[in-house]
């Protein structure tokens, strides 16, 4: 009969070295005894059975933080779900966790891997369940994602970026689902290869009127400039753009933009970021509670019979 999950988790150990405390030397010893997850934030190793001795008399294993049994299972689940990450709820670490398990097939003895398999499958199943029920849509806080949410472009939107600096460059990928254009008041801005013609329609500096007529939604990545903005208000007054977000204006000193259905500024961006952060904290707190309940439910399952003396 195969050991129950309870019996296997009772033998589980996990060693964790956060950040710069990760040791550089004993990786081979760790990989022969368990699964090793290496990221920029930590080194983590876990397994079933004998734990590698990395330093005589050091119960933590050369500075590692040791957890065992269900405490180890809970910690591994927190790591796999991203709740232990610098960006809580991020998804990359789950892929790293899966790759670490696949790589362990080359270094971990077959008997050890077979015993650890049900534990890893339980961790993967619990991670998927928590992500599906509590960690979907953890919103980012970039200017691009915030501006996109404020604009809420329709599927047929033609989004024009006014300005072609680093901020516009960082935002462009978040609008790739729409037709995107870019205009800059200095022609040389396009000569360095940005924006790429394959991803964005480029309007020459003397084609501002054509750019305004083409756009349905606009993102200004330029600083507030009375003359520049007045020229654009005049152009947009002759067209019917849907929405505009100006990342160089504040609410107190931003002028009226006639003809624009909805205008947003930096204060709107900051307000949305604060709302997102509040929602994100509540979502992460709910995920942490659900994780604790899930581990408790696992712990309350069938347990191995006690051995008679």
C-alpha positions, 0 to 999 in steps of 0.5 A: 500500500502506498504511504498516505499524504499524511505519512509522507508530509510527516517526513517532509523537510524544507531548508530556506535561505532568504536573499544573500544568505543562500549558500553557494557551495552545497548545491550538489549535496542539496540536489542529491537529497531533495528539490532545489529552487533557486531564485534571485530572492532565495534558495530553497530545498525540500525533500523526504527522508534524511536531510543533508548535513551541510555543517556539523552541529548546525540544525538549520543547515549552514544558516538555512531556516528549517521547517518540517512536516505540515509547517514545511508544506504550508511554507512551500505552498506560500512560496508556490502561490507567490504569497512569499514573494516580494510582489505578493501573488506573482505567478512566475515562482509557480513556473520556477517551482515546476521547473525545479521539480522537473530538474530534480529528475536528473539528480534525485534518486528514483525512490526519493522522487517517487515518495516526494511525488504525491506531496508535490502533486498536492502542492501543485493542486492546492496552488492552482486552487488558490490562484483560481479562487483568490489570486486572479487579477492581482493588478499591477501598478504600472502607469501603463496598466493604470492608464489602460484601465482609465481609458478602457479602450473599446475593441476598435480603439486607435490609441495615440501616444503623444510623446515618445520617451521612456515612459511611452516605451514602457507603456506600449506593450500594454496596448498591443491589443489595439491599433496604436500610433505615436506622435512626437513634436521632434522628428528625430525621436523616431530615428532611433527605431522607436516606436517599432513600425511593426507595433505602432503607426508613426506620425511625423512631427508635421502630421499632428492634425492627421494624428489627432483625426486618426485617434479615438483615445490619447495618452499624453506622456509629455510634461504639461506645457501650455503652448503644446497642450493648447495646440492639442486642445485646438486640434481635438476640438475639431475631432471627436476623441473618446478619452484622454489621459494626460500623465503630465497634468494635475487636477488642480491646474489642468485646463478643460479639454473641449470635445473630449468625452472623458479626460484623466490626469495624474491625480486620477492615476494616483487615485486608481493606484490607491484603490487597486492597492487597497483591493490588492491587500484585501485579496492577498489577505483573503488568499492567506486565510484560504491557504491556512484553511486549505492546509488545515483541511489537508491536516484533518484528512485520514492519518496513518494508523499508530504503530503498536508497541 
